[in-house]
Amino acid sequence: MTRYFEKNVAVSGVGQSKLYRKPTVYPFDLCVDACMAAIEDAGLTPADIDGVACWPAAPPHVGHGTSSASTTDIKNSLGLKLNWYASGSGPAQYASIINAIGAIAAGYCDHVLCYRAEGERWVPTYGRAYVDGSMPTAEGFQQWTLPYWAPSAANWIGLHADCHMRKTGISREQMGMIPINQRRNAGLNEAAVYREPITLDDYMNARMVSSPFCLYDCDVPIDGSAAVVISRLDVARERTRKPIRFEAVGSALHDHESWFCRTDWPNMALNDAAKMMWSRTDLTAKDVSTAHLYDGFTWLTILWLEALGLTKPGETGGFLEGGQRIALEGELPLNTNGGQLSEGRLHAFSHLVEAVRQLRGEAGPRQVKKDVKVSVCGAGGGVFGSSLLLVND
């Protein structure tokens, strides 16, 4: 038996709620919808679920950096009888997935419900700087940013992007192919918040947020939820739905948890996660059929492309040029659901749902025409990262 236990674990079900830019439904209810959809998709009932995990921590605060549904409330609402549960921080947004794999490998449970519950538009405490002019406390990392009126991740990620673009020659026109392509994909996704196509002129003329990022480089805050059921592979194979197996995971952090202070800068935690993932499989970047990569900002997608070896620094701009190679019909279909830039921000959980649908051949009008055998998902940015390699076998 392999010592890489993720190979004995699979995604058996996926689900997603409606997504709201202007909410009319309490976000907790959306999480219940997504969880029930994932359980039903797996051919299970709540009575079969014996584990629950979410990222990040539970309330008291709804919104970015927190969850609008605690594991305890989900347990009570669905009537679950749990042998294991967990919530909180870890190696980026796929921490709950990786924790669930470990729990199943340890024999704690057979079916773990993992979810991301987002309530951005309910004006979370974190967002007060943007609502009433107040600012969060200048401590930790923020002591170096708040005195310069830079509370937003767009500010410090923009600095990193500007430096890297100058060194490697990536242009804004090339970077713009990512949001343009993703909006095209979103046009085929009825769940997406923004579906109208955008052109390169639209992108170049859009309001600047923090150079080199314009409005279309920034993900879309929403209320919504996505969920997956992670199951022991042999148990999942007893169901009618074919499971999608984990081939490898990456969760490493080998240097400082920092945007700027790593000894191997400009590398980030996502480089560590990608390296670990590839060390746990005989597959390579050339085997990847579709890529579903974190796009909190367009720039993070570029970093994931390079960290995973899907492109090389200095060559990424040319790879993105014109957008054909990342299109649905291209050699590396990218963020086929529209991603967080157009479908809406669910912190890479909707990326995982989409990867499973592509591997099953169930993505509808945006289904990649070539045979999808291997998909890679990446979550997180500078201070943490996690990656998943999934196979349809």
The 8 nearest C-alpha neighbors of each residue, nearest first, counted from 0:
[[1, 2, 3, 4, 7, 6, 5, 104],
 [2, 0, 3, 4, 6, 7, 5, 279],
 [1, 3, 4, 0, 5, 6, 279, 7],
 [4, 2, 1, 5, 6, 279, 247, 7],
 [3, 5, 6, 7, 2, 104, 1, 8],
 [4, 6, 8, 7, 245, 3, 100, 247],
 [7, 5, 246, 245, 4, 8, 3, 244],
 [8, 6, 232, 5, 4, 231, 9, 244],
 [7, 9, 232, 231, 5, 6, 230, 245],
 [10, 8, 244, 243, 232, 230, 245, 229],
 [9, 11, 229, 243, 242, 12, 228, 230],
 [10, 12, 242, 41, 228, 9, 229, 230],
 [13, 11, 41, 40, 37, 228, 227, 10],
 [14, 12, 37, 227, 352, 226, 40, 228],
 [15, 13, 37, 36, 33, 226, 225, 227],
 [16, 14, 225, 33, 224, 226, 17, 36],
 [17, 15, 33, 224, 29, 32, 223, 18],
 [16, 18, 223, 19, 190, 15, 29, 224],
 [19, 17, 223, 222, 16, 221, 190, 20],
 [20, 18, 222, 22, 21, 221, 223, 17],
 [19, 21, 221, 22, 222, 192, 18, 220],
 [22, 20, 19, 23, 120, 221, 222, 18],
 [23, 21, 19, 24, 20, 222, 120, 25],
 [22, 24, 21, 25, 19, 26, 222, 20],
 [25, 23, 22, 26, 28, 29, 19, 27],
 [24, 26, 27, 28, 23, 29, 22, 118],
 [27, 25, 29, 28, 118, 222, 24, 67],
 [28, 26, 30, 29, 68, 25, 67, 31],
 [27, 29, 31, 26, 30, 25, 32, 24],
 [30, 28, 32, 26, 27, 31, 16, 223],
 [29, 31, 224, 33, 27, 32, 28, 116],
 [30, 32, 28, 34, 29, 33, 35, 27],
 [31, 33, 29, 30, 35, 34, 16, 36],
 [34, 32, 15, 16, 14, 36, 30, 225],
 [35, 33, 31, 37, 226, 36, 32, 30],
 [34, 36, 38, 32, 37, 33, 31, 39],
 [35, 37, 14, 33, 39, 34, 38, 40],
 [38, 36, 14, 13, 12, 40, 34, 35],
 [39, 37, 35, 41, 43, 40, 36, 44],
 [38, 40, 42, 36, 41, 37, 43, 35],
 [39, 41, 12, 37, 42, 38, 36, 13],
 [42, 40, 12, 11, 38, 39, 43, 37],
 [43, 41, 39, 40, 38, 238, 240, 44],
 [42, 44, 41, 38, 39, 47, 45, 40],
 [43, 45, 46, 47, 38, 39, 42, 48],
 [44, 46, 47, 48, 79, 77, 43, 38],
 [45, 47, 44, 48, 79, 80, 78, 49],
 [48, 46, 45, 44, 43, 49, 110, 79],
 [49, 47, 110, 45, 46, 50, 111, 79],
 [50, 48, 81, 82, 108, 110, 80, 111],
 [49, 51, 111, 83, 81, 84, 48, 82],
 [52, 50, 84, 112, 111, 113, 70, 85],
 [53, 51, 85, 113, 95, 84, 86, 112],
 [54, 52, 86, 114, 95, 113, 55, 115],
 [55, 53, 87, 95, 86, 56, 92, 115],
 [54, 56, 87, 65, 88, 66, 53, 86],
 [57, 55, 87, 65, 86, 66, 54, 88],
 [56, 58, 69, 66, 65, 68, 55, 59],
 [59, 57, 60, 61, 66, 67, 65, 69],
 [58, 60, 61, 57, 65, 67, 66, 56],
 [61, 59, 58, 123, 65, 124, 62, 67],
 [60, 62, 67, 123, 118, 65, 58, 66],
 [63, 61, 119, 118, 123, 65, 117, 64],
 [64, 62, 65, 119, 125, 117, 61, 123],
 [63, 65, 62, 55, 66, 56, 125, 61],
 [66, 64, 56, 55, 62, 63, 61, 57],
 [65, 67, 57, 116, 68, 55, 56, 61],
 [66, 68, 61, 116, 27, 117, 118, 26],
 [69, 67, 66, 27, 116, 57, 72, 70],
 [68, 70, 57, 72, 71, 73, 58, 66],
 [69, 71, 73, 72, 74, 51, 68, 52],
 [72, 70, 74, 69, 73, 75, 68, 76],
 [71, 73, 75, 69, 74, 70, 76, 68],
 [74, 72, 76, 70, 75, 71, 77, 69],
 [75, 73, 79, 71, 72, 77, 76, 78],
 [74, 76, 78, 72, 73, 77, 71, 79],
 [75, 77, 73, 78, 74, 72, 31, 79],
 [78, 76, 74, 79, 75, 73, 45, 31],
 [77, 79, 75, 76, 74, 80, 45, 46],
 [80, 78, 74, 77, 45, 81, 46, 48],
 [81, 79, 49, 78, 82, 46, 48, 74],
 [82, 80, 49, 50, 83, 79, 84, 48],
 [81, 83, 49, 50, 108, 107, 80, 84],
 [84, 82, 50, 81, 107, 49, 51, 108],
 [83, 85, 51, 50, 52, 81, 82, 86],
 [86, 84, 52, 51, 53, 87, 83, 70],
 [87, 85, 53, 56, 52, 54, 55, 70],
 [86, 88, 56, 55, 54, 89, 85, 53],
 [87, 89, 55, 54, 56, 86, 90, 94],
 [88, 90, 94, 91, 87, 92, 95, 383],
 [89, 91, 94, 250, 384, 385, 383, 93],
 [92, 90, 384, 379, 383, 93, 385, 94],
 [91, 93, 94, 378, 54, 346, 379, 90],
 [92, 94, 96, 95, 91, 385, 97, 378],
 [95, 93, 90, 89, 97, 96, 92, 91],
 [94, 96, 98, 53, 52, 93, 97, 54],
 [97, 95, 99, 93, 94, 98, 100, 113],
 [96, 98, 100, 94, 99, 95, 93, 101],
 [97, 99, 95, 101, 100, 96, 94, 102],
 [98, 100, 102, 96, 101, 97, 95, 103],
 [101, 99, 97, 103, 98, 102, 5, 104],
 [100, 102, 104, 98, 99, 103, 105, 97],
 [103, 101, 99, 105, 104, 107, 100, 98],
 [102, 104, 106, 108, 100, 105, 101, 107],
 [105, 103, 101, 106, 102, 4, 100, 107],
 [106, 104, 102, 103, 107, 101, 108, 100],
 [105, 107, 103, 104, 108, 102, 109, 101],
 [106, 108, 102, 105, 103, 82, 83, 109],
 [107, 109, 103, 106, 49, 50, 110, 82],
 [110, 108, 231, 230, 103, 49, 111, 107],
 [111, 109, 230, 48, 229, 49, 108, 50],
 [112, 110, 50, 229, 51, 228, 48, 113],
 [111, 113, 228, 51, 227, 50, 52, 229],
 [114, 112, 52, 227, 53, 226, 51, 228],
 [115, 113, 226, 53, 225, 227, 116, 112],
 [114, 116, 224, 225, 53, 54, 117, 226],
 [117, 115, 224, 67, 66, 30, 68, 223],
 [118, 116, 222, 223, 67, 62, 224, 119],
 [117, 119, 222, 62, 26, 61, 120, 67],
 [120, 118, 62, 221, 121, 220, 222, 117],
 [119, 121, 122, 118, 221, 222, 22, 220],
 [120, 122, 119, 118, 123, 62, 61, 22],
 [123, 121, 120, 126, 119, 124, 62, 127],
 [124, 122, 62, 125, 61, 126, 121, 60],
 [123, 125, 126, 127, 60, 122, 61, 62],
 [126, 124, 123, 127, 63, 135, 128, 62],
 [127, 125, 124, 128, 123, 129, 122, 130],
 [126, 128, 130, 129, 124, 131, 125, 133],
 [129, 127, 134, 133, 132, 126, 130, 131],
 [128, 130, 127, 126, 132, 131, 133, 134],
 [129, 131, 127, 128, 132, 126, 122, 133],
 [132, 130, 133, 127, 128, 129, 134, 126],
 [131, 133, 128, 130, 129, 134, 127, 126],
 [134, 132, 128, 131, 127, 135, 129, 130],
 [133, 135, 128, 136, 132, 127, 150, 145],
 [136, 134, 137, 128, 133, 125, 127, 150],
 [135, 137, 138, 134, 141, 142, 145, 139],
 [138, 136, 142, 141, 145, 135, 139, 146],
 [137, 139, 142, 141, 136, 140, 143, 135],
 [138, 140, 141, 142, 137, 143, 136, 144],
 [139, 141, 142, 143, 138, 144, 137, 257],
 [140, 142, 144, 137, 143, 138, 139, 145],
 [141, 143, 137, 138, 140, 144, 139, 145],
 [144, 142, 141, 140, 145, 146, 147, 137],
 [145, 143, 141, 149, 147, 146, 142, 150],
 [144, 146, 148, 147, 149, 150, 141, 142],
 [147, 145, 148, 144, 143, 142, 149, 137],
 [148, 146, 145, 149, 144, 143, 150, 142],
 [149, 147, 145, 146, 150, 144, 151, 154],
 [148, 150, 144, 145, 147, 151, 154, 146],
 [151, 149, 145, 148, 144, 152, 141, 154],
 [150, 152, 153, 154, 149, 155, 148, 144],
 [151, 153, 154, 155, 156, 150, 157, 149],
 [154, 152, 151, 156, 157, 155, 209, 212],
 [155, 153, 157, 152, 151, 156, 209, 149],
 [154, 156, 158, 157, 152, 153, 159, 151],
 [157, 155, 159, 153, 158, 154, 152, 160],
 [156, 158, 160, 154, 155, 159, 153, 210],
 [159, 157, 155, 161, 156, 160, 162, 154],
 [158, 160, 156, 162, 157, 161, 163, 155],
 [159, 161, 157, 163, 158, 162, 164, 156],
 [162, 160, 158, 164, 159, 163, 157, 165],
 [161, 163, 165, 159, 160, 164, 158, 166],
 [164, 162, 166, 160, 165, 161, 167, 159],
 [165, 163, 169, 161, 167, 168, 166, 162],
 [164, 166, 162, 163, 168, 167, 161, 169],
 [167, 165, 163, 164, 168, 162, 313, 169],
 [168, 166, 313, 164, 165, 169, 163, 312],
 [167, 169, 164, 165, 166, 170, 313, 316],
 [170, 168, 316, 164, 167, 173, 171, 174],
 [171, 169, 173, 172, 168, 174, 164, 316],
 [170, 172, 174, 173, 175, 169, 211, 203],
 [171, 173, 175, 170, 174, 176, 199, 203],
 [174, 172, 320, 170, 175, 171, 176, 316],
 [173, 175, 171, 176, 172, 177, 170, 319],
 [176, 174, 172, 177, 173, 178, 171, 179],
 [175, 177, 179, 322, 174, 173, 178, 180],
 [176, 178, 180, 175, 179, 174, 181, 297],
 [179, 177, 181, 180, 175, 176, 182, 215],
 [180, 178, 176, 182, 177, 181, 197, 175],
 [181, 179, 183, 177, 182, 178, 176, 326],
 [180, 182, 337, 184, 178, 183, 179, 185],
 [183, 181, 185, 179, 184, 180, 337, 196],
 [182, 184, 180, 186, 181, 185, 196, 179],
 [185, 183, 181, 337, 186, 182, 187, 335],
 [186, 184, 337, 188, 182, 194, 187, 183],
 [185, 187, 194, 183, 184, 188, 182, 195],
 [186, 188, 185, 184, 365, 364, 189, 183],
 [189, 187, 185, 190, 186, 191, 336, 184],
 [188, 190, 191, 187, 186, 185, 194, 192],
 [191, 189, 188, 192, 17, 18, 342, 185],
 [342, 192, 190, 189, 188, 193, 185, 341],
 [191, 193, 342, 343, 341, 194, 190, 20],
 [194, 192, 341, 191, 195, 342, 185, 182],
 [195, 193, 186, 185, 182, 196, 191, 192],
 [194, 196, 193, 186, 197, 182, 183, 185],
 [197, 195, 182, 183, 194, 198, 186, 179],
 [196, 198, 179, 201, 195, 182, 199, 202],
 [199, 197, 201, 200, 202, 179, 196, 203],
 [198, 200, 202, 201, 203, 175, 197, 179],
 [201, 199, 203, 198, 202, 204, 197, 205],
 [202, 200, 198, 204, 199, 203, 197, 205],
 [201, 203, 199, 205, 200, 204, 198, 215],
 [202, 204, 200, 201, 205, 199, 172, 171],
 [203, 205, 201, 202, 200, 206, 207, 199],
 [206, 204, 202, 203, 213, 201, 214, 207],
 [207, 205, 213, 214, 208, 204, 215, 203],
 [206, 208, 213, 209, 212, 214, 205, 210],
 [209, 207, 213, 212, 214, 206, 210, 153],
 [210, 208, 212, 154, 207, 153, 211, 157],
 [211, 209, 212, 157, 208, 207, 213, 161],
 [210, 212, 209, 157, 161, 213, 160, 171],
 [213, 211, 210, 209, 216, 208, 207, 157],
 [212, 214, 207, 208, 216, 215, 206, 205],
 [213, 215, 216, 206, 217, 208, 207, 205],
 [214, 216, 217, 213, 178, 202, 340, 205],
 [215, 217, 297, 296, 213, 214, 212, 178],
 [218, 216, 296, 215, 214, 295, 340, 219],
 [217, 219, 340, 295, 339, 344, 296, 220],
 [218, 220, 343, 344, 340, 339, 221, 217],
 [221, 219, 344, 119, 343, 218, 120, 20],
 [222, 220, 20, 119, 19, 120, 343, 344],
 [221, 223, 118, 19, 117, 119, 18, 26],
 [224, 222, 18, 117, 29, 16, 17, 221],
 [223, 225, 116, 30, 16, 115, 15, 33],
 [226, 224, 15, 33, 115, 114, 14, 349],
 [227, 225, 114, 14, 34, 33, 113, 13],
 [228, 226, 13, 113, 37, 12, 112, 14],
 [227, 229, 112, 12, 111, 11, 10, 113],
 [230, 228, 10, 111, 110, 9, 11, 227],
 [231, 229, 110, 9, 109, 8, 235, 232],
 [230, 232, 8, 109, 234, 233, 235, 7],
 [231, 233, 8, 235, 7, 9, 234, 230],
 [232, 234, 236, 235, 231, 237, 7, 8],
 [233, 235, 232, 231, 236, 237, 230, 109],
 [236, 234, 232, 237, 233, 238, 230, 231],
 [237, 235, 233, 238, 234, 232, 242, 241],
 [236, 238, 235, 234, 239, 233, 240, 232],
 [239, 237, 236, 240, 235, 42, 241, 234],
 [238, 240, 241, 237, 42, 236, 41, 235],
 [239, 241, 238, 242, 41, 42, 11, 236],
 [240, 242, 239, 236, 243, 11, 238, 235],
 [243, 241, 11, 10, 9, 244, 240, 235],
 [244, 242, 10, 9, 391, 390, 389, 11],
 [245, 243, 9, 390, 389, 8, 242, 246],
 [244, 246, 389, 6, 9, 5, 247, 388],
 [245, 247, 6, 389, 388, 244, 390, 5],
 [248, 246, 388, 276, 279, 245, 387, 280],
 [247, 249, 387, 276, 386, 388, 250, 5],
 [250, 248, 276, 272, 386, 275, 385, 273],
 [249, 251, 385, 272, 90, 384, 248, 386],
 [250, 252, 272, 271, 249, 253, 275, 268],
 [251, 253, 268, 271, 254, 250, 272, 383],
 [254, 252, 251, 271, 255, 268, 256, 272],
 [253, 255, 252, 261, 256, 262, 268, 263],
 [256, 254, 261, 257, 260, 253, 262, 252],
 [257, 255, 382, 254, 383, 258, 268, 252],
 [258, 256, 382, 255, 259, 260, 261, 381],
 [257, 259, 381, 382, 260, 267, 256, 261],
 [258, 260, 257, 261, 264, 265, 159, 381],
 [261, 259, 257, 258, 262, 255, 264, 256],
 [262, 260, 255, 264, 263, 254, 259, 257],
 [261, 263, 264, 260, 254, 255, 266, 265],
 [262, 264, 261, 266, 265, 254, 267, 260],
 [265, 263, 266, 261, 262, 259, 267, 260],
 [264, 266, 263, 267, 259, 261, 159, 163],
 [267, 265, 264, 263, 270, 268, 261, 269],
 [266, 268, 381, 269, 270, 265, 382, 258],
 [269, 267, 383, 271, 384, 270, 252, 382],
 [268, 270, 384, 272, 271, 267, 273, 380],
 [271, 269, 306, 273, 268, 272, 267, 274],
 [272, 270, 268, 274, 251, 269, 273, 252],
 [271, 273, 249, 251, 250, 269, 275, 385],
 [272, 274, 276, 270, 307, 275, 271, 249],
 [275, 273, 271, 277, 276, 272, 270, 278],
 [274, 276, 249, 278, 272, 273, 277, 271],
 [277, 275, 249, 248, 273, 278, 279, 247],
 [276, 278, 279, 274, 275, 280, 273, 283],
 [277, 279, 275, 276, 280, 274, 281, 247],
 [280, 278, 277, 276, 247, 275, 3, 281],
 [281, 279, 282, 277, 278, 247, 246, 276],
 [280, 282, 283, 279, 277, 278, 246, 247],
 [283, 281, 280, 286, 284, 277, 285, 287],
 [284, 282, 285, 286, 281, 277, 287, 280],
 [283, 285, 286, 287, 309, 308, 307, 282],
 [286, 284, 283, 287, 309, 282, 288, 308],
 [287, 285, 284, 283, 282, 288, 373, 372],
 [288, 286, 373, 284, 374, 285, 289, 375],
 [287, 289, 373, 371, 374, 372, 331, 286],
 [290, 288, 374, 332, 331, 287, 333, 375],
 [291, 289, 333, 375, 374, 292, 376, 334],
 [292, 290, 334, 376, 350, 333, 375, 377],
 [293, 291, 377, 376, 300, 290, 294, 334],
 [292, 294, 378, 300, 377, 347, 295, 379],
 [295, 293, 296, 300, 297, 299, 339, 292],
 [294, 296, 218, 293, 217, 339, 297, 299],
 [297, 295, 294, 217, 298, 216, 299, 218],
 [298, 296, 216, 294, 300, 299, 295, 177],
 [297, 299, 301, 296, 300, 160, 302, 294],
 [298, 300, 302, 301, 297, 296, 294, 380],
 [299, 301, 303, 294, 298, 302, 297, 293],
 [300, 302, 304, 298, 299, 303, 305, 297],
 [301, 303, 299, 305, 300, 304, 306, 298],
 [302, 304, 306, 300, 305, 301, 307, 299],
 [305, 303, 301, 309, 302, 307, 310, 306],
 [304, 306, 310, 308, 302, 303, 311, 307],
 [307, 305, 270, 303, 308, 304, 302, 273],
 [308, 306, 273, 305, 309, 304, 303, 284],
 [307, 309, 305, 310, 306, 284, 311, 304],
 [308, 310, 304, 307, 284, 305, 311, 285],
 [311, 309, 305, 308, 315, 304, 314, 312],
 [310, 312, 314, 305, 315, 313, 308, 309],
 [313, 311, 314, 315, 305, 167, 310, 316],
 [312, 314, 167, 315, 311, 168, 316, 169],
 [315, 313, 311, 312, 317, 316, 318, 310],
 [316, 314, 318, 317, 310, 313, 311, 312],
 [317, 315, 169, 319, 318, 314, 173, 320],
 [316, 318, 320, 315, 319, 314, 173, 169],
 [317, 319, 315, 316, 320, 314, 324, 310],
 [320, 318, 316, 322, 317, 173, 315, 321],
 [321, 319, 317, 173, 322, 318, 316, 176],
 [320, 322, 323, 319, 176, 173, 324, 318],
 [321, 323, 176, 319, 320, 324, 325, 326],
 [324, 322, 326, 325, 321, 329, 319, 320],
 [323, 325, 329, 330, 326, 322, 331, 319],
 [326, 324, 332, 331, 333, 329, 323, 322],
 [327, 325, 329, 332, 323, 328, 324, 322],
 [328, 326, 332, 329, 367, 325, 335, 365],
 [327, 329, 326, 367, 332, 368, 330, 323],
 [330, 328, 324, 326, 325, 331, 327, 323],
 [329, 331, 324, 332, 325, 328, 326, 288],
 [332, 330, 325, 329, 289, 324, 333, 288],
 [333, 331, 325, 327, 326, 289, 329, 290],
 [332, 334, 290, 325, 335, 291, 331, 289],
 [335, 333, 291, 338, 336, 337, 290, 181],
 [334, 336, 333, 337, 184, 332, 365, 327],
 [337, 335, 338, 334, 185, 184, 188, 353],
 [338, 336, 185, 181, 184, 341, 342, 335],
 [339, 337, 334, 340, 342, 336, 341, 181],
 [338, 340, 343, 344, 218, 342, 341, 294],
 [339, 341, 218, 338, 219, 343, 217, 342],
 [342, 340, 193, 337, 339, 343, 182, 338],
 [191, 341, 343, 192, 337, 339, 338, 185],
 [344, 342, 339, 219, 341, 221, 340, 192],
 [345, 343, 339, 219, 220, 346, 218, 221],
 [344, 346, 348, 347, 349, 343, 117, 115],
 [345, 347, 344, 348, 92, 378, 293, 349],
 [346, 348, 350, 349, 378, 345, 293, 351],
 [349, 347, 351, 350, 346, 345, 225, 352],
 [348, 350, 352, 351, 347, 225, 345, 353],
 [351, 349, 347, 353, 348, 291, 352, 354],
 [350, 352, 354, 348, 353, 349, 355, 376],
 [353, 351, 349, 355, 350, 354, 13, 356],
 [352, 354, 356, 350, 351, 355, 349, 357],
 [355, 353, 351, 357, 356, 352, 350, 374],
 [356, 354, 358, 352, 353, 357, 359, 351],
 [355, 357, 361, 353, 359, 362, 358, 354],
 [356, 358, 360, 354, 359, 355, 362, 361],
 [359, 357, 355, 371, 356, 360, 391, 354],
 [360, 358, 356, 357, 361, 355, 391, 243],
 [359, 361, 357, 358, 362, 356, 366, 371],
 [362, 360, 356, 359, 363, 357, 366, 358],
 [361, 363, 366, 356, 357, 365, 360, 364],
 [362, 364, 366, 365, 361, 360, 187, 188],
 [363, 365, 366, 187, 362, 188, 367, 361],
 [366, 364, 363, 362, 187, 367, 184, 335],
 [367, 365, 362, 363, 364, 368, 357, 360],
 [368, 366, 327, 369, 365, 328, 357, 371],
 [367, 369, 366, 370, 328, 327, 371, 365],
 [370, 368, 367, 371, 328, 288, 366, 372],
 [369, 371, 372, 368, 367, 288, 358, 360],
 [372, 370, 288, 358, 373, 369, 357, 289],
 [371, 373, 391, 390, 370, 358, 288, 374],
 [374, 372, 390, 287, 288, 389, 371, 286],
 [375, 373, 289, 389, 287, 288, 290, 388],
 [374, 376, 388, 290, 387, 291, 389, 289],
 [377, 375, 291, 387, 292, 386, 290, 351],
 [376, 378, 386, 292, 293, 385, 387, 291],
 [379, 377, 293, 385, 347, 384, 92, 386],
 [380, 378, 384, 91, 383, 293, 92, 385],
 [379, 381, 383, 384, 382, 299, 269, 378],
 [380, 382, 267, 258, 268, 383, 257, 269],
 [381, 383, 256, 257, 268, 258, 380, 267],
 [384, 382, 268, 91, 90, 381, 379, 380],
 [383, 385, 269, 379, 91, 268, 90, 378],
 [386, 384, 250, 249, 272, 378, 90, 91],
 [385, 387, 377, 249, 376, 248, 272, 378],
 [386, 388, 248, 376, 375, 247, 389, 249],
 [389, 387, 375, 247, 246, 374, 245, 248],
 [390, 388, 245, 374, 246, 244, 373, 375],
 [391, 389, 373, 244, 372, 392, 243, 246],
 [390, 392, 372, 243, 358, 244, 373, 389],
 [391, 390, 372, 244, 243, 242, 373, 241]]
